Amino acid sequence: MAQQQEEFKKALGNYPTGVTVVTTFDKENKPIGLTVNSFASVSLDPLLILWSIDKKSKSLEDFMSTEKFAVNILASDQEKLCFLFSSRVVDRFAQCEWQRSVNNLPILANTASILECKNVQQIEAGDHVILIGQVINILNADKAPLLYHQRSVGEIPKTFYQTI
């Protein structure tokens, strides 16, 4: 079993994904957030996305009980935010630039995109919970995304685009 888990991690680690920080307010109205790369589009009609959270996460109950959350798609120059929101730092928002959105969600500054979502469904799946959100607002910037590949974060090399 352990060998299979290692092979699974190796296979998926070789699949590049975008990097996001999912944010909301906790029950005490304090902003919370965590780095997530388990993010995907689900549906165009209605607009649905999904992401997953580890059942051991300290933020699990807050994200499961919240009515709304924001998916902040990090830009290629936001590697520090990726590491900040995956760290054990308690007050992560004190160390970054953010604001309340028109939908009363904590959103990070200078991201590639932001999807503000209504929390519509949760599905238990192994050691994680999948959260499905209906997109209620979209903010886009003309920025390259931050990518995660083989346990590293970075941007798509410009030479990649020249080969297409």
VMD Tcl script that builds the backbone (N, CA, C; Angstrom):
set m [mol new atoms 492]
animate dup $m
set s [atomselect $m all]
$s set {name element resname resid chain x y z} {
  {N N MET 1 A 0.824 -1.199 0.000}
  {CA C MET 1 A 0.000 0.000 0.000}
  {C C MET 1 A 0.866 1.260 0.000}
  {N N ALA 2 A 1.888 1.314 0.852}
  {CA C ALA 2 A 2.756 2.490 0.928}
  {C C ALA 2 A 3.478 2.704 -0.405}
  {N N GLN 3 A 3.905 1.611 -1.046}
  {CA C GLN 3 A 4.587 1.717 -2.341}
  {C C GLN 3 A 3.634 2.284 -3.387}
  {N N GLN 4 A 2.388 1.841 -3.367}
  {CA C GLN 4 A 1.409 2.349 -4.317}
  {C C GLN 4 A 1.142 3.840 -4.093}
  {N N GLN 5 A 1.097 4.267 -2.833}
  {CA C GLN 5 A 0.896 5.679 -2.533}
  {C C GLN 5 A 2.057 6.521 -3.054}
  {N N GLU 6 A 3.277 6.012 -2.913}
  {CA C GLU 6 A 4.447 6.729 -3.421}
  {C C GLU 6 A 4.405 6.834 -4.946}
  {N N GLU 7 A 4.018 5.752 -5.610}
  {CA C GLU 7 A 3.907 5.774 -7.073}
  {C C GLU 7 A 2.800 6.736 -7.517}
  {N N PHE 8 A 1.710 6.779 -6.756}
  {CA C PHE 8 A 0.596 7.691 -7.032}
  {C C PHE 8 A 1.082 9.141 -6.934}
  {N N LYS 9 A 1.804 9.452 -5.850}
  {CA C LYS 9 A 2.346 10.805 -5.669}
  {C C LYS 9 A 3.305 11.156 -6.810}
  {N N LYS 10 A 4.129 10.198 -7.217}
  {CA C LYS 10 A 5.087 10.438 -8.294}
  {C C LYS 10 A 4.359 10.725 -9.604}
  {N N ALA 11 A 3.343 9.938 -9.907}
  {CA C ALA 11 A 2.585 10.132 -11.149}
  {C C ALA 11 A 1.884 11.481 -11.169}
  {N N LEU 12 A 1.195 11.821 -10.083}
  {CA C LEU 12 A 0.461 13.086 -10.056}
  {C C LEU 12 A 1.389 14.278 -9.892}
  {N N GLY 13 A 2.548 14.072 -9.278}
  {CA C GLY 13 A 3.532 15.145 -9.164}
  {C C GLY 13 A 4.109 15.540 -10.509}
  {N N ASN 14 A 4.000 14.655 -11.479}
  {CA C ASN 14 A 4.481 14.939 -12.822}
  {C C ASN 14 A 3.390 15.568 -13.689}
  {N N TYR 15 A 2.221 15.800 -13.105}
  {CA C TYR 15 A 1.122 16.451 -13.810}
  {C C TYR 15 A 1.042 17.897 -13.325}
  {N N PRO 16 A 1.386 18.868 -14.164}
  {CA C PRO 16 A 1.387 20.259 -13.701}
  {C C PRO 16 A -0.022 20.760 -13.400}
  {N N THR 17 A -0.154 21.508 -12.320}
  {CA C THR 17 A -1.434 22.113 -11.952}
  {C C THR 17 A -1.209 23.577 -11.605}
  {N N GLY 18 A -2.280 24.319 -11.619}
  {CA C GLY 18 A -2.220 25.687 -11.150}
  {C C GLY 18 A -2.202 25.700 -9.635}
  {N N VAL 19 A -1.882 26.846 -9.076}
  {CA C VAL 19 A -1.841 26.982 -7.622}
  {C C VAL 19 A -2.859 28.043 -7.214}
  {N N THR 20 A -3.672 27.705 -6.239}
  {CA C THR 20 A -4.684 28.625 -5.743}
  {C C THR 20 A -4.557 28.772 -4.234}
  {N N VAL 21 A -5.153 29.835 -3.723}
  {CA C VAL 21 A -5.359 29.988 -2.289}
  {C C VAL 21 A -6.858 30.175 -2.115}
  {N N VAL 22 A -7.469 29.263 -1.377}
  {CA C VAL 22 A -8.906 29.346 -1.132}
  {C C VAL 22 A -9.104 30.075 0.193}
  {N N THR 23 A -10.012 31.056 0.191}
  {CA C THR 23 A -10.201 31.920 1.355}
  {C C THR 23 A -11.670 32.049 1.736}
  {N N THR 24 A -11.895 32.354 3.009}
  {CA C THR 24 A -13.219 32.667 3.528}
  {C C THR 24 A -13.022 33.355 4.875}
  {N N PHE 25 A -14.113 33.621 5.568}
  {CA C PHE 25 A -14.052 34.114 6.939}
  {C C PHE 25 A -14.506 33.000 7.863}
  {N N ASP 26 A -13.840 32.876 9.023}
  {CA C ASP 26 A -14.248 31.858 9.989}
  {C C ASP 26 A -15.435 32.367 10.807}
  {N N LYS 27 A -15.854 31.580 11.789}
  {CA C LYS 27 A -17.026 31.920 12.607}
  {C C LYS 27 A -16.824 33.187 13.424}
  {N N GLU 28 A -15.567 33.575 13.645}
  {CA C GLU 28 A -15.259 34.807 14.382}
  {C C GLU 28 A -14.998 35.977 13.434}
  {N N ASN 29 A -15.327 35.783 12.157}
  {CA C ASN 29 A -15.169 36.794 11.111}
  {C C ASN 29 A -13.706 37.168 10.859}
  {N N LYS 30 A -12.807 36.217 11.077}
  {CA C LYS 30 A -11.385 36.394 10.760}
  {C C LYS 30 A -11.113 35.706 9.419}
  {N N PRO 31 A -10.299 36.340 8.568}
  {CA C PRO 31 A -10.004 35.706 7.283}
  {C C PRO 31 A -9.130 34.470 7.469}
  {N N ILE 32 A -9.457 33.429 6.726}
  {CA C ILE 32 A -8.655 32.203 6.724}
  {C C ILE 32 A -8.415 31.796 5.274}
  {N N GLY 33 A -7.354 31.053 5.053}
  {CA C GLY 33 A -7.068 30.588 3.710}
  {C C GLY 33 A -5.997 29.525 3.705}
  {N N LEU 34 A -5.970 28.738 2.633}
  {CA C LEU 34 A -4.962 27.709 2.490}
  {C C LEU 34 A -4.622 27.499 1.024}
  {N N THR 35 A -3.382 27.095 0.781}
  {CA C THR 35 A -2.921 26.803 -0.576}
  {C C THR 35 A -3.550 25.503 -1.043}
  {N N VAL 36 A -4.060 25.526 -2.285}
  {CA C VAL 36 A -4.761 24.368 -2.846}
  {C C VAL 36 A -4.339 24.196 -4.302}
  {N N ASN 37 A -3.960 22.984 -4.676}
  {CA C ASN 37 A -3.763 22.721 -6.102}
  {C C ASN 37 A -4.740 21.665 -6.608}
  {N N SER 38 A -5.612 21.179 -5.722}
  {CA C SER 38 A -6.655 20.231 -6.120}
  {C C SER 38 A -7.899 21.018 -6.520}
  {N N PHE 39 A -7.801 21.751 -7.601}
  {CA C PHE 39 A -8.840 22.661 -8.070}
  {C C PHE 39 A -9.166 22.323 -9.520}
  {N N ALA 40 A -10.458 22.318 -9.861}
  {CA C ALA 40 A -10.842 22.001 -11.242}
  {C C ALA 40 A -12.196 22.601 -11.588}
  {N N SER 41 A -12.390 22.801 -12.864}
  {CA C SER 41 A -13.687 23.207 -13.397}
  {C C SER 41 A -14.602 21.989 -13.416}
  {N N VAL 42 A -15.896 22.201 -13.143}
  {CA C VAL 42 A -16.856 21.098 -13.158}
  {C C VAL 42 A -17.912 21.295 -14.248}
  {N N SER 43 A -18.481 22.511 -14.328}
  {CA C SER 43 A -19.626 22.728 -15.210}
  {C C SER 43 A -19.677 24.169 -15.694}
  {N N LEU 44 A -20.174 24.351 -16.922}
  {CA C LEU 44 A -20.399 25.684 -17.458}
  {C C LEU 44 A -21.829 26.166 -17.218}
  {N N ASP 45 A -22.758 25.238 -17.022}
  {CA C ASP 45 A -24.150 25.617 -16.814}
  {C C ASP 45 A -24.790 24.704 -15.770}
  {N N PRO 46 A -24.786 25.135 -14.498}
  {CA C PRO 46 A -24.278 26.399 -13.983}
  {C C PRO 46 A -22.750 26.363 -13.861}
  {N N LEU 47 A -22.153 27.531 -13.619}
  {CA C LEU 47 A -20.708 27.617 -13.440}
  {C C LEU 47 A -20.338 26.966 -12.109}
  {N N LEU 48 A -19.654 25.832 -12.165}
  {CA C LEU 48 A -19.262 25.104 -10.959}
  {C C LEU 48 A -17.779 24.779 -10.999}
  {N N ILE 49 A -17.147 24.850 -9.819}
  {CA C ILE 49 A -15.750 24.439 -9.654}
  {C C ILE 49 A -15.685 23.478 -8.465}
  {N N LEU 50 A -14.552 22.802 -8.311}
  {CA C LEU 50 A -14.353 21.967 -7.125}
  {C C LEU 50 A -12.932 22.106 -6.632}
  {N N TRP 51 A -12.769 21.825 -5.359}
  {CA C TRP 51 A -11.454 21.739 -4.727}
  {C C TRP 51 A -11.601 20.797 -3.546}
  {N N SER 52 A -10.482 20.307 -3.036}
  {CA C SER 52 A -10.583 19.370 -1.911}
  {C C SER 52 A -9.711 19.826 -0.753}
  {N N ILE 53 A -10.137 19.421 0.432}
  {CA C ILE 53 A -9.450 19.774 1.667}
  {C C ILE 53 A -9.255 18.514 2.497}
  {N N ASP 54 A -8.089 18.390 3.091}
  {CA C ASP 54 A -7.750 17.256 3.941}
  {C C ASP 54 A -8.637 17.266 5.184}
  {N N LYS 55 A -9.141 16.106 5.557}
  {CA C LYS 55 A -9.998 16.001 6.748}
  {C C LYS 55 A -9.244 16.368 8.031}
  {N N LYS 56 A -7.905 16.379 7.986}
  {CA C LYS 56 A -7.116 16.754 9.160}
  {C C LYS 56 A -6.846 18.253 9.229}
  {N N SER 57 A -7.259 19.001 8.216}
  {CA C SER 57 A -6.994 20.436 8.178}
  {C C SER 57 A -7.708 21.157 9.319}
  {N N LYS 58 A -6.999 22.102 9.947}
  {CA C LYS 58 A -7.593 22.904 11.016}
  {C C LYS 58 A -8.731 23.773 10.496}
  {N N SER 59 A -8.748 24.032 9.193}
  {CA C SER 59 A -9.773 24.886 8.575}
  {C C SER 59 A -10.980 24.110 8.058}
  {N N LEU 60 A -10.963 22.795 8.193}
  {CA C LEU 60 A -12.020 21.965 7.607}
  {C C LEU 60 A -13.418 22.424 8.009}
  {N N GLU 61 A -13.675 22.539 9.301}
  {CA C GLU 61 A -15.028 22.899 9.760}
  {C C GLU 61 A -15.452 24.269 9.262}
  {N N ASP 62 A -14.514 25.220 9.240}
  {CA C ASP 62 A -14.851 26.553 8.747}
  {C C ASP 62 A -15.236 26.512 7.272}
  {N N PHE 63 A -14.494 25.786 6.460}
  {CA C PHE 63 A -14.821 25.722 5.032}
  {C C PHE 63 A -16.087 24.902 4.775}
  {N N MET 64 A -16.338 23.908 5.592}
  {CA C MET 64 A -17.553 23.116 5.395}
  {C C MET 64 A -18.808 23.890 5.808}
  {N N SER 65 A -18.676 24.790 6.783}
  {CA C SER 65 A -19.851 25.508 7.276}
  {C C SER 65 A -20.057 26.878 6.627}
  {N N THR 66 A -19.075 27.355 5.872}
  {CA C THR 66 A -19.211 28.677 5.264}
  {C C THR 66 A -20.210 28.654 4.103}
  {N N GLU 67 A -20.863 29.768 3.884}
  {CA C GLU 67 A -21.784 29.883 2.754}
  {C C GLU 67 A -21.048 30.208 1.465}
  {N N LYS 68 A -19.887 30.883 1.584}
  {CA C LYS 68 A -19.141 31.335 0.407}
  {C C LYS 68 A -17.646 31.170 0.634}
  {N N PHE 69 A -16.930 31.058 -0.470}
  {CA C PHE 69 A -15.468 31.054 -0.423}
  {C C PHE 69 A -14.955 31.655 -1.724}
  {N N ALA 70 A -13.685 32.051 -1.719}
  {CA C ALA 70 A -13.048 32.594 -2.916}
  {C C ALA 70 A -11.865 31.719 -3.296}
  {N N VAL 71 A -11.732 31.468 -4.586}
  {CA C VAL 71 A -10.567 30.768 -5.120}
  {C C VAL 71 A -9.693 31.822 -5.777}
  {N N ASN 72 A -8.548 32.080 -5.167}
  {CA C ASN 72 A -7.587 33.053 -5.667}
  {C C ASN 72 A -6.560 32.294 -6.506}
  {N N ILE 73 A -6.607 32.449 -7.818}
  {CA C ILE 73 A -5.669 31.763 -8.707}
  {C C ILE 73 A -4.399 32.605 -8.753}
  {N N LEU 74 A -3.315 32.049 -8.211}
  {CA C LEU 74 A -2.093 32.825 -8.053}
  {C C LEU 74 A -1.408 33.114 -9.385}
  {N N ALA 75 A -0.820 34.301 -9.466}
  {CA C ALA 75 A -0.034 34.716 -10.626}
  {C C ALA 75 A 1.384 34.169 -10.480}
  {N N SER 76 A 2.095 34.141 -11.590}
  {CA C SER 76 A 3.427 33.526 -11.617}
  {C C SER 76 A 4.424 34.166 -10.664}
  {N N ASP 77 A 4.173 35.412 -10.256}
  {CA C ASP 77 A 5.097 36.088 -9.335}
  {C C ASP 77 A 4.653 35.998 -7.869}
  {N N GLN 78 A 3.721 35.102 -7.561}
  {CA C GLN 78 A 3.188 35.012 -6.203}
  {C C GLN 78 A 3.587 33.739 -5.468}
  {N N GLU 79 A 4.786 33.281 -5.735}
  {CA C GLU 79 A 5.313 32.087 -5.078}
  {C C GLU 79 A 5.308 32.238 -3.555}
  {N N LYS 80 A 5.623 33.433 -3.056}
  {CA C LYS 80 A 5.655 33.658 -1.606}
  {C C LYS 80 A 4.282 33.422 -0.985}
  {N N LEU 81 A 3.212 33.824 -1.690}
  {CA C LEU 81 A 1.861 33.577 -1.168}
  {C C LEU 81 A 1.551 32.089 -1.110}
  {N N CYS 82 A 2.019 31.351 -2.107}
  {CA C CYS 82 A 1.835 29.901 -2.110}
  {C C CYS 82 A 2.406 29.296 -0.834}
  {N N PHE 83 A 3.630 29.691 -0.499}
  {CA C PHE 83 A 4.291 29.137 0.678}
  {C C PHE 83 A 3.716 29.695 1.977}
  {N N LEU 84 A 3.321 30.965 1.981}
  {CA C LEU 84 A 2.708 31.551 3.172}
  {C C LEU 84 A 1.444 30.798 3.561}
  {N N PHE 85 A 0.566 30.535 2.584}
  {CA C PHE 85 A -0.715 29.905 2.885}
  {C C PHE 85 A -0.636 28.384 3.013}
  {N N SER 86 A 0.558 27.831 2.801}
  {CA C SER 86 A 0.752 26.404 3.095}
  {C C SER 86 A 1.578 26.218 4.364}
  {N N SER 87 A 1.921 27.324 5.014}
  {CA C SER 87 A 2.742 27.272 6.225}
  {C C SER 87 A 1.868 27.157 7.476}
  {N N ARG 88 A 2.530 27.067 8.617}
  {CA C ARG 88 A 1.837 27.013 9.905}
  {C C ARG 88 A 1.674 28.397 10.527}
  {N N VAL 89 A 1.984 29.450 9.767}
  {CA C VAL 89 A 1.810 30.816 10.264}
  {C C VAL 89 A 0.348 31.010 10.642}
  {N N VAL 90 A 0.103 31.537 11.838}
  {CA C VAL 90 A -1.271 31.674 12.330}
  {C C VAL 90 A -2.029 32.780 11.605}
  {N N ASP 91 A -1.501 33.996 11.589}
  {CA C ASP 91 A -2.196 35.111 10.947}
  {C C ASP 91 A -1.563 35.400 9.585}
  {N N ARG 92 A -1.902 34.584 8.621}
  {CA C ARG 92 A -1.330 34.707 7.280}
  {C C ARG 92 A -1.709 36.028 6.613}
  {N N PHE 93 A -2.912 36.507 6.888}
  {CA C PHE 93 A -3.399 37.720 6.227}
  {C C PHE 93 A -2.672 38.977 6.704}
  {N N ALA 94 A -2.026 38.919 7.863}
  {CA C ALA 94 A -1.238 40.057 8.337}
  {C C ALA 94 A 0.035 40.224 7.510}
  {N N GLN 95 A 0.388 39.189 6.739}
  {CA C GLN 95 A 1.635 39.206 5.980}
  {C C GLN 95 A 1.427 39.329 4.469}
  {N N CYS 96 A 0.221 39.713 4.067}
  {CA C CYS 96 A -0.024 39.878 2.634}
  {C C CYS 96 A -1.067 40.967 2.405}
  {N N GLU 97 A -1.173 41.378 1.153}
  {CA C GLU 97 A -2.131 42.408 0.787}
  {C C GLU 97 A -3.449 41.738 0.378}
  {N N TRP 98 A -4.536 42.181 0.996}
  {CA C TRP 98 A -5.845 41.615 0.697}
  {C C TRP 98 A -6.925 42.658 0.987}
  {N N GLN 99 A -8.151 42.332 0.579}
  {CA C GLN 99 A -9.288 43.204 0.858}
  {C C GLN 99 A -10.568 42.384 0.914}
  {N N ARG 100 A -11.632 43.004 1.413}
  {CA C ARG 100 A -12.961 42.381 1.364}
  {C C ARG 100 A -13.559 42.655 -0.010}
  {N N SER 101 A -14.120 41.635 -0.602}
  {CA C SER 101 A -14.749 41.801 -1.907}
  {C C SER 101 A -16.165 42.350 -1.739}
  {N N VAL 102 A -16.805 42.655 -2.852}
  {CA C VAL 102 A -18.200 43.110 -2.811}
  {C C VAL 102 A -19.107 42.017 -2.258}
  {N N ASN 103 A -18.664 40.765 -2.325}
  {CA C ASN 103 A -19.424 39.632 -1.779}
  {C C ASN 103 A -18.978 39.276 -0.362}
  {N N ASN 104 A -18.248 40.201 0.275}
  {CA C ASN 104 A -17.775 40.021 1.649}
  {C C ASN 104 A -16.919 38.759 1.818}
  {N N LEU 105 A -15.953 38.626 0.925}
  {CA C LEU 105 A -14.988 37.538 1.009}
  {C C LEU 105 A -13.581 38.127 1.028}
  {N N PRO 106 A -12.654 37.485 1.744}
  {CA C PRO 106 A -11.270 37.954 1.700}
  {C C PRO 106 A -10.645 37.541 0.371}
  {N N ILE 107 A -10.167 38.537 -0.393}
  {CA C ILE 107 A -9.517 38.230 -1.669}
  {C C ILE 107 A -8.107 38.813 -1.663}
  {N N LEU 108 A -7.202 38.088 -2.272}
  {CA C LEU 108 A -5.798 38.471 -2.301}
  {C C LEU 108 A -5.525 39.435 -3.451}
  {N N ALA 109 A -4.583 40.321 -3.244}
  {CA C ALA 109 A -4.223 41.316 -4.255}
  {C C ALA 109 A -3.320 40.720 -5.323}
  {N N ASN 110 A -3.454 41.237 -6.531}
  {CA C ASN 110 A -2.549 40.968 -7.653}
  {C C ASN 110 A -2.538 39.527 -8.153}
  {N N THR 111 A -3.644 38.821 -7.993}
  {CA C THR 111 A -3.726 37.444 -8.476}
  {C C THR 111 A -4.016 37.414 -9.975}
  {N N ALA 112 A -3.900 36.236 -10.573}
  {CA C ALA 112 A -4.234 36.063 -11.988}
  {C C ALA 112 A -5.750 36.113 -12.171}
  {N N SER 113 A -6.481 35.490 -11.264}
  {CA C SER 113 A -7.948 35.475 -11.309}
  {C C SER 113 A -8.491 35.193 -9.918}
  {N N ILE 114 A -9.753 35.556 -9.730}
  {CA C ILE 114 A -10.459 35.232 -8.492}
  {C C ILE 114 A -11.854 34.745 -8.873}
  {N N LEU 115 A -12.244 33.620 -8.304}
  {CA C LEU 115 A -13.586 33.089 -8.469}
  {C C LEU 115 A -14.260 33.103 -7.102}
  {N N GLU 116 A -15.272 33.946 -6.960}
  {CA C GLU 116 A -16.031 33.962 -5.716}
  {C C GLU 116 A -17.180 32.979 -5.883}
  {N N CYS 117 A -17.357 32.108 -4.882}
  {CA C CYS 117 A -18.278 30.991 -5.027}
  {C C CYS 117 A -19.226 30.840 -3.850}
  {N N LYS 118 A -20.399 30.329 -4.165}
  {CA C LYS 118 A -21.353 29.899 -3.157}
  {C C LYS 118 A -21.069 28.419 -2.914}
  {N N ASN 119 A -20.972 28.008 -1.657}
  {CA C ASN 119 A -20.690 26.624 -1.279}
  {C C ASN 119 A -21.965 25.804 -1.505}
  {N N VAL 120 A -21.984 24.933 -2.529}
  {CA C VAL 120 A -23.226 24.235 -2.875}
  {C C VAL 120 A -23.247 22.744 -2.567}
  {N N GLN 121 A -22.085 22.103 -2.463}
  {CA C GLN 121 A -22.099 20.663 -2.194}
  {C C GLN 121 A -20.768 20.220 -1.625}
  {N N GLN 122 A -20.819 19.200 -0.772}
  {CA C GLN 122 A -19.611 18.623 -0.190}
  {C C GLN 122 A -19.712 17.104 -0.293}
  {N N ILE 123 A -18.611 16.497 -0.688}
  {CA C ILE 123 A -18.595 15.052 -0.885}
  {C C ILE 123 A -17.395 14.478 -0.156}
  {N N GLU 124 A -17.627 13.552 0.751}
  {CA C GLU 124 A -16.514 12.878 1.427}
  {C C GLU 124 A -15.860 11.928 0.441}
  {N N ALA 125 A -14.530 11.979 0.374}
  {CA C ALA 125 A -13.782 11.147 -0.568}
  {C C ALA 125 A -12.457 10.749 0.075}
  {N N GLY 126 A -12.409 9.573 0.655}
  {CA C GLY 126 A -11.181 9.100 1.301}
  {C C GLY 126 A -10.798 10.003 2.451}
  {N N ASP 127 A -9.544 10.487 2.449}
  {CA C ASP 127 A -9.072 11.334 3.537}
  {C C ASP 127 A -9.294 12.821 3.260}
  {N N HIS 128 A -10.089 13.141 2.251}
  {CA C HIS 128 A -10.404 14.525 1.892}
  {C C HIS 128 A -11.914 14.733 1.781}
  {N N VAL 129 A -12.310 15.996 1.740}
  {CA C VAL 129 A -13.676 16.385 1.424}
  {C C VAL 129 A -13.594 17.257 0.181}
  {N N ILE 130 A -14.421 16.933 -0.812}
  {CA C ILE 130 A -14.497 17.724 -2.033}
  {C C ILE 130 A -15.573 18.778 -1.831}
  {N N LEU 131 A -15.218 20.034 -2.066}
  {CA C LEU 131 A -16.183 21.131 -1.975}
  {C C LEU 131 A -16.485 21.623 -3.381}
  {N N ILE 132 A -17.754 21.722 -3.691}
  {CA C ILE 132 A -18.185 22.222 -4.991}
  {C C ILE 132 A -18.792 23.597 -4.777}
  {N N GLY 133 A -18.323 24.555 -5.578}
  {CA C GLY 133 A -18.806 25.922 -5.467}
  {C C GLY 133 A -19.429 26.399 -6.767}
  {N N GLN 134 A -20.508 27.158 -6.634}
  {CA C GLN 134 A -21.105 27.810 -7.798}
  {C C GLN 134 A -20.529 29.212 -7.891}
  {N N VAL 135 A -19.951 29.527 -9.025}
  {CA C VAL 135 A -19.275 30.808 -9.214}
  {C C VAL 135 A -20.310 31.931 -9.274}
  {N N ILE 136 A -20.118 32.934 -8.395}
  {CA C ILE 136 A -21.037 34.074 -8.357}
  {C C ILE 136 A -20.368 35.365 -8.816}
  {N N ASN 137 A -19.044 35.369 -8.919}
  {CA C ASN 137 A -18.332 36.553 -9.398}
  {C C ASN 137 A -16.949 36.128 -9.886}
  {N N ILE 138 A -16.486 36.771 -10.966}
  {CA C ILE 138 A -15.193 36.442 -11.569}
  {C C ILE 138 A -14.396 37.730 -11.764}
  {N N LEU 139 A -13.148 37.704 -11.323}
  {CA C LEU 139 A -12.216 38.809 -11.560}
  {C C LEU 139 A -11.010 38.230 -12.287}
  {N N ASN 140 A -10.665 38.798 -13.427}
  {CA C ASN 140 A -9.528 38.321 -14.210}
  {C C ASN 140 A -8.512 39.427 -14.421}
  {N N ALA 141 A -7.251 39.060 -14.370}
  {CA C ALA 141 A -6.157 39.966 -14.708}
  {C C ALA 141 A -5.367 39.295 -15.828}
  {N N ASP 142 A -4.667 40.068 -16.585}
  {CA C ASP 142 A -3.876 39.534 -17.688}
  {C C ASP 142 A -2.499 39.137 -17.164}
  {N N LYS 143 A -2.480 38.017 -16.406}
  {CA C LYS 143 A -1.234 37.564 -15.779}
  {C C LYS 143 A -1.058 36.067 -16.002}
  {N N ALA 144 A 0.183 35.651 -16.117}
  {CA C ALA 144 A 0.503 34.226 -16.221}
  {C C ALA 144 A 0.263 33.563 -14.861}
  {N N PRO 145 A -0.148 32.289 -14.857}
  {CA C PRO 145 A -0.421 31.596 -13.598}
  {C C PRO 145 A 0.837 31.009 -12.957}
  {N N LEU 146 A 0.743 30.784 -11.660}
  {CA C LEU 146 A 1.772 30.042 -10.935}
  {C C LEU 146 A 1.449 28.563 -11.086}
  {N N LEU 147 A 2.450 27.754 -11.395}
  {CA C LEU 147 A 2.240 26.324 -11.595}
  {C C LEU 147 A 2.981 25.490 -10.557}
  {N N TYR 148 A 2.417 24.308 -10.282}
  {CA C TYR 148 A 3.047 23.328 -9.401}
  {C C TYR 148 A 3.371 22.108 -10.252}
  {N N HIS 149 A 4.656 21.689 -10.231}
  {CA C HIS 149 A 5.081 20.531 -11.006}
  {C C HIS 149 A 6.290 19.910 -10.335}
  {N N GLN 150 A 6.226 18.615 -10.125}
  {CA C GLN 150 A 7.317 17.859 -9.508}
  {C C GLN 150 A 7.812 18.511 -8.214}
  {N N ARG 151 A 6.848 18.837 -7.356}
  {CA C ARG 151 A 7.089 19.415 -6.031}
  {C C ARG 151 A 7.779 20.781 -6.074}
  {N N SER 152 A 7.636 21.484 -7.178}
  {CA C SER 152 A 8.187 22.829 -7.326}
  {C C SER 152 A 7.106 23.755 -7.859}
  {N N VAL 153 A 7.226 25.051 -7.549}
  {CA C VAL 153 A 6.311 26.034 -8.105}
  {C C VAL 153 A 7.089 26.981 -9.005}
  {N N GLY 154 A 6.411 27.509 -10.006}
  {CA C GLY 154 A 7.046 28.435 -10.929}
  {C C GLY 154 A 6.083 28.822 -12.029}
  {N N GLU 155 A 6.616 29.420 -13.062}
  {CA C GLU 155 A 5.780 29.844 -14.179}
  {C C GLU 155 A 6.098 29.003 -15.406}
  {N N ILE 156 A 5.224 29.113 -16.406}
  {CA C ILE 156 A 5.451 28.423 -17.668}
  {C C ILE 156 A 6.584 29.158 -18.397}
  {N N PRO 157 A 7.624 28.441 -18.807}
  {CA C PRO 157 A 8.708 29.125 -19.542}
  {C C PRO 157 A 8.177 29.747 -20.830}
  {N N LYS 158 A 8.608 30.955 -21.122}
  {CA C LYS 158 A 8.145 31.646 -22.320}
  {C C LYS 158 A 8.468 30.862 -23.580}
  {N N THR 159 A 9.533 30.058 -23.557}
  {CA C THR 159 A 9.899 29.251 -24.719}
  {C C THR 159 A 8.840 28.205 -25.010}
  {N N PHE 160 A 8.058 27.813 -23.990}
  {CA C PHE 160 A 6.989 26.843 -24.193}
  {C C PHE 160 A 5.978 27.381 -25.203}
  {N N TYR 161 A 5.616 28.639 -25.067}
  {CA C TYR 161 A 4.631 29.247 -25.955}
  {C C TYR 161 A 5.153 29.352 -27.387}
  {N N GLN 162 A 6.452 29.485 -27.542}
  {CA C GLN 162 A 7.032 29.615 -28.874}
  {C C GLN 162 A 6.993 28.305 -29.637}
  {N N THR 163 A 6.816 27.174 -28.948}
  {CA C THR 163 A 6.773 25.881 -29.616}
  {C C THR 163 A 5.372 25.488 -30.027}
  {N N ILE 164 A 4.384 26.239 -29.612}
  {CA C ILE 164 A 2.989 25.889 -29.938}
  {C C ILE 164 A 2.595 26.484 -31.266}
}
mol reanalyze $m
mol bondsrecalc $m
mol representation Tube
mol addrep $m
